[in-house]
């Protein structure tokens, strides 16, 4: 790499990866909800033992729907364990939370102590393979949920799963997503400073464009975009821009679709949604590519 490229990657890393400081006594290490797994080395993301946070669906629900959760920056599985447990109970589904290399328990595990973009992609694929191979969950029953930083590996994982394994994910939730790391940098240090960040560094806009370019006969991945109107870390215009990209990518396919027919046996109405989230995170509106805005109940 040239000196300028190295400087750009260093600046990007300062924005992207901010692991929280580990406490002297890690309660998460003894948590009964932590599972350790290693996939075969021949598989993508295999050959390394990694920790995950696992919450099965509440008893009596019989749900196979599984959320793979990618947390935001400056937090780890230990810090969000209680919140995720409640999250899974409310949704009445299984929940598997991913830990990034260099974060939390991964900082103590051989092979994943150092944080990197490649390492995050590997742990994302590992989580998906664990759900499908070990938990025996069909990919169509899996929802990828990425919060803030987690929105980038979610989009890349959905595309990578189709390209490598021909798996179609059941859905994607982007909570407080960003357009790109370069755009986030521009919000904080201005346009000139942001140019030091490589343009392809976690570029969610580009990743979303690729994800929407589905081949004939394949379904659109349902996408839900959540963004707080009062978010001061990742400004709400990022979420709105990604929603607009979804509409522009999907509308031509909808226009060319024969009336009454679907592009897929599983996706009858391609749709991208955005919710306006206030302090209490209540869902306000869902915008469809083929219908006018409609009201949704909380949690719908």
C-alpha positions as CSV (number, residue, x, y, z in Angstrom):
1,X,0.0,0.0,0.0
2,X,1.1,3.6,-0.7
3,X,1.6,5.9,2.4
4,X,-1.7,7.7,1.5
5,X,-3.6,4.4,1.4
6,X,-2.1,3.3,4.7
7,X,-3.1,6.6,6.2
8,X,-6.6,6.2,4.8
9,X,-7.0,2.7,6.3
10,X,-5.8,3.9,9.6
11,X,-8.3,6.8,9.6
12,X,-11.1,4.4,8.6
13,X,-10.2,2.0,11.4
14,X,-10.4,4.8,13.9
15,X,-14.0,5.4,12.8
16,X,-15.0,1.8,12.4
17,X,-13.6,-0.3,15.1
18,X,-13.8,1.0,18.7
19,X,-13.9,-2.1,21.1
20,X,-15.0,-1.3,24.6
21,X,-12.5,-1.7,27.4
22,X,-12.7,-5.2,29.0
23,X,-13.6,-5.2,32.7
24,X,-11.3,-6.9,35.1
25,X,-13.8,-9.7,35.6
26,X,-15.7,-10.7,32.5
27,X,-19.2,-11.9,33.5
28,X,-20.0,-12.9,29.9
29,X,-17.3,-15.6,30.0
30,X,-19.3,-17.5,32.5
31,X,-22.7,-16.8,30.8
32,X,-24.7,-19.9,30.0
33,X,-25.8,-18.1,26.8
34,X,-22.3,-18.0,25.3
35,X,-21.6,-20.8,22.8
36,X,-18.3,-21.5,21.2
37,X,-18.0,-23.1,17.7
38,X,-15.5,-23.8,15.0
39,X,-16.5,-24.6,11.4
40,X,-14.2,-26.8,9.2
41,X,-11.2,-24.9,7.8
42,X,-12.3,-25.6,4.3
43,X,-15.5,-23.5,4.7
44,X,-15.6,-19.7,4.5
45,X,-14.8,-18.3,8.0
46,X,-13.8,-21.8,9.2
47,X,-10.8,-23.0,11.2
48,X,-11.2,-20.5,14.1
49,X,-13.1,-21.1,17.4
50,X,-15.4,-18.1,18.0
51,X,-18.0,-17.1,20.7
52,X,-21.7,-16.4,20.0
53,X,-24.5,-15.3,22.2
54,X,-27.5,-17.7,21.8
55,X,-31.1,-17.3,22.9
56,X,-33.6,-19.9,21.8
57,X,-37.2,-18.9,21.1
58,X,-39.4,-18.8,24.2
59,X,-40.9,-22.2,25.1
60,X,-44.1,-23.0,23.4
61,X,-43.6,-20.8,20.4
62,X,-42.0,-23.5,18.2
63,X,-40.5,-20.8,16.1
64,X,-37.8,-21.5,13.6
65,X,-37.3,-17.9,12.7
66,X,-33.8,-16.8,13.7
67,X,-32.3,-13.4,14.0
68,X,-28.5,-13.1,13.6
69,X,-27.7,-9.8,15.4
70,X,-24.6,-7.6,14.6
71,X,-24.1,-5.1,17.3
72,X,-22.9,-1.5,17.0
73,X,-19.6,0.0,17.9
74,X,-18.1,0.5,21.4
75,X,-20.1,-2.5,22.7
76,X,-19.7,-6.3,23.0
77,X,-21.8,-9.3,23.8
78,X,-21.4,-8.8,27.5
79,X,-22.8,-5.3,27.4
80,X,-25.8,-6.1,25.3
81,X,-26.7,-9.6,26.7
82,X,-29.7,-8.5,28.8
83,X,-31.1,-6.3,26.0
84,X,-30.8,-9.1,23.5
85,X,-32.5,-11.6,25.7
86,X,-35.5,-9.3,26.1
87,X,-35.4,-8.6,22.4
88,X,-35.7,-12.3,21.5
89,X,-38.5,-12.8,24.0
90,X,-40.5,-9.9,22.6
91,X,-40.0,-11.1,19.0
92,X,-40.7,-14.8,20.0
93,X,-37.8,-16.0,17.9
94,X,-34.3,-17.5,18.1
95,X,-31.5,-15.0,18.4
96,X,-27.8,-15.5,17.7
97,X,-25.5,-12.5,18.4
98,X,-22.1,-12.1,16.7
99,X,-18.9,-10.9,18.3
100,X,-16.4,-9.0,16.2
101,X,-12.7,-9.9,16.2
102,X,-10.8,-7.9,18.9
103,X,-14.1,-7.3,20.8
104,X,-15.1,-8.8,24.1
105,X,-14.4,-12.5,24.4
106,X,-12.8,-12.6,20.9
107,X,-10.0,-10.5,22.2
108,X,-9.0,-13.5,24.3
109,X,-9.6,-16.2,21.7
110,X,-6.8,-17.5,19.4
111,X,-7.2,-16.5,15.8
112,X,-9.6,-13.6,16.4
113,X,-7.8,-11.2,18.7
114,X,-7.0,-8.6,16.0
115,X,-9.9,-6.6,14.5
116,X,-10.0,-6.3,10.7
117,X,-12.5,-6.0,7.9
118,X,-11.7,-9.5,6.7
119,X,-12.1,-10.9,10.2
120,X,-15.6,-9.4,10.6
121,X,-16.6,-10.9,7.2
122,X,-15.3,-14.3,8.4
123,X,-17.2,-14.2,11.7
124,X,-20.4,-13.1,9.9
125,X,-20.2,-16.1,7.5
126,X,-19.3,-18.4,10.5
127,X,-22.6,-17.2,12.2
128,X,-24.6,-18.0,9.2
129,X,-23.1,-21.5,8.7
130,X,-23.6,-22.2,12.4
131,X,-27.3,-21.4,12.1
132,X,-27.8,-23.5,9.0
133,X,-25.4,-26.5,9.7
134,X,-25.6,-26.8,13.5
135,X,-29.0,-25.3,14.4
136,X,-30.5,-26.6,11.1
137,X,-32.3,-23.4,10.3
138,X,-33.2,-22.8,6.7
139,X,-31.7,-19.6,5.2
140,X,-35.2,-18.4,4.3
141,X,-36.0,-18.4,8.1
142,X,-33.0,-16.2,8.9
143,X,-33.2,-12.4,9.5
144,X,-29.9,-10.5,9.5
145,X,-30.2,-7.5,11.9
146,X,-27.3,-4.9,11.8
147,X,-27.2,-2.0,14.2
148,X,-25.0,1.0,13.1
149,X,-21.6,-0.6,12.5
150,X,-23.4,-4.0,12.1
151,X,-25.3,-2.8,9.1
152,X,-22.2,-3.1,6.9
153,X,-21.3,-6.8,7.6
154,X,-25.1,-7.7,7.3
155,X,-25.3,-6.4,3.7
156,X,-22.0,-8.0,2.7
157,X,-23.1,-11.3,4.3
158,X,-26.4,-11.4,2.4
159,X,-24.6,-10.9,-0.9
160,X,-21.8,-13.3,-0.1
161,X,-24.2,-16.0,1.0
162,X,-25.9,-15.9,-2.4
163,X,-22.7,-15.6,-4.4
164,X,-20.9,-18.5,-2.6
165,X,-23.7,-20.7,-1.4
166,X,-26.7,-19.7,-3.5
167,X,-28.6,-19.1,-0.2
168,X,-31.4,-16.5,-0.2
169,X,-31.7,-14.8,3.2
170,X,-35.2,-14.4,4.7
171,X,-34.8,-10.6,5.4
172,X,-32.6,-7.8,6.5
173,X,-33.0,-5.2,9.2
174,X,-30.7,-2.1,9.1
175,X,-30.9,-0.1,12.3
176,X,-29.3,3.3,12.2
177,X,-27.2,2.4,9.1
178,X,-24.7,4.6,7.3
179,X,-24.2,5.4,3.6
180,X,-20.4,4.7,3.9
181,X,-17.6,5.2,6.3
182,X,-16.3,8.0,4.1
183,X,-19.7,9.8,4.4
184,X,-19.6,9.4,8.2
185,X,-16.1,10.8,8.2
186,X,-17.4,13.8,6.1
187,X,-20.0,14.4,8.8
188,X,-17.3,14.7,11.4
189,X,-14.2,16.1,9.8
190,X,-15.5,17.6,6.5
191,X,-15.2,16.6,2.9
192,X,-11.5,17.2,2.6
193,X,-10.7,15.0,5.6
194,X,-13.1,12.2,4.4
195,X,-11.2,11.8,1.2
196,X,-8.4,10.1,3.2
197,X,-10.9,7.2,3.8
198,X,-11.0,4.6,1.0
199,X,-14.2,4.9,-1.0
200,X,-14.9,1.2,-0.7
201,X,-14.5,1.1,3.1
202,X,-17.9,-0.3,4.3
203,X,-19.8,1.4,1.5
204,X,-23.3,0.4,2.3
205,X,-24.8,2.3,-0.7
206,X,-22.7,0.2,-3.1
207,X,-23.4,-3.0,-1.2
208,X,-27.1,-2.3,-1.2
209,X,-27.0,-1.7,-5.0
210,X,-25.4,-5.1,-5.6
211,X,-27.9,-6.8,-3.3
212,X,-30.8,-5.4,-5.2
213,X,-29.4,-6.6,-8.5
214,X,-31.0,-10.0,-8.2
215,X,-30.9,-12.4,-11.2
216,X,-34.2,-13.4,-12.9
217,X,-36.0,-16.1,-10.9
218,X,-34.6,-15.0,-7.6
219,X,-36.4,-13.1,-4.9
220,X,-35.8,-9.6,-3.5
221,X,-34.5,-9.7,0.0
222,X,-37.1,-7.9,2.2
223,X,-35.3,-4.9,3.8
224,X,-36.4,-2.9,6.8
225,X,-34.6,0.4,7.6
226,X,-34.9,1.9,11.1
227,X,-33.4,5.2,12.0
228,X,-33.8,7.5,14.9
229,X,-34.8,11.1,14.0
230,X,-32.7,12.3,17.0
231,X,-29.6,10.2,16.2
232,X,-26.6,12.4,16.5
233,X,-24.0,9.7,15.8
234,X,-25.2,8.5,12.4
235,X,-27.5,11.2,11.1
236,X,-31.0,10.2,9.8
237,X,-30.2,11.3,6.2
238,X,-28.1,8.1,5.9
239,X,-31.1,5.9,6.4
240,X,-33.2,8.0,4.0
241,X,-30.6,7.8,1.3
242,X,-30.4,4.0,1.6
243,X,-34.2,3.8,1.4
244,X,-34.2,5.9,-1.8
245,X,-31.6,3.6,-3.3
246,X,-33.8,0.6,-2.5
247,X,-36.7,2.2,-4.3
248,X,-34.7,3.2,-7.4
249,X,-33.2,-0.3,-7.6
250,X,-36.5,-2.2,-7.2
251,X,-39.0,0.0,-9.1
252,X,-37.8,-0.9,-12.6
253,X,-38.2,-4.6,-11.8
254,X,-41.7,-3.9,-10.5
255,X,-42.6,-1.9,-13.6
256,X,-41.4,-4.8,-15.9
257,X,-43.3,-7.4,-13.9
258,X,-46.4,-8.9,-15.4
259,X,-49.6,-8.0,-13.5
260,X,-50.5,-10.6,-11.0
261,X,-47.2,-12.4,-11.3
262,X,-44.2,-12.5,-8.9
263,X,-40.5,-12.5,-9.6
264,X,-40.3,-15.3,-7.1
265,X,-42.4,-18.0,-5.5
266,X,-41.4,-16.5,-2.1
267,X,-41.5,-12.8,-2.6
268,X,-44.9,-11.6,-3.9
269,X,-44.4,-7.9,-3.4
270,X,-40.8,-6.5,-3.4
271,X,-40.7,-3.9,-0.7
272,X,-38.3,-1.7,1.1
273,X,-39.4,0.0,4.3
274,X,-38.1,2.8,6.5
275,X,-39.4,3.7,9.9
276,X,-39.2,7.0,11.7
277,X,-38.0,6.2,15.2
278,X,-38.4,8.7,18.0
279,X,-37.1,8.5,21.5
280,X,-39.4,5.4,22.3
281,X,-38.5,3.7,19.0
282,X,-42.2,3.4,17.9
283,X,-42.8,2.4,14.3
284,X,-44.5,5.2,12.3
285,X,-44.7,4.5,8.6
286,X,-43.8,1.8,6.0
287,X,-43.3,2.9,2.4
288,X,-44.0,0.2,-0.3
289,X,-42.8,0.2,-3.8
290,X,-46.3,-0.5,-5.1
291,X,-48.6,0.9,-2.5
292,X,-49.2,4.2,-0.8
293,X,-47.8,4.6,2.8
294,X,-49.7,2.6,5.3
295,X,-49.8,2.6,9.1
296,X,-48.2,-0.2,11.1
297,X,-48.8,-1.3,14.6
298,X,-45.9,-1.2,17.0
299,X,-43.7,-4.2,16.4
300,X,-45.4,-5.0,13.0
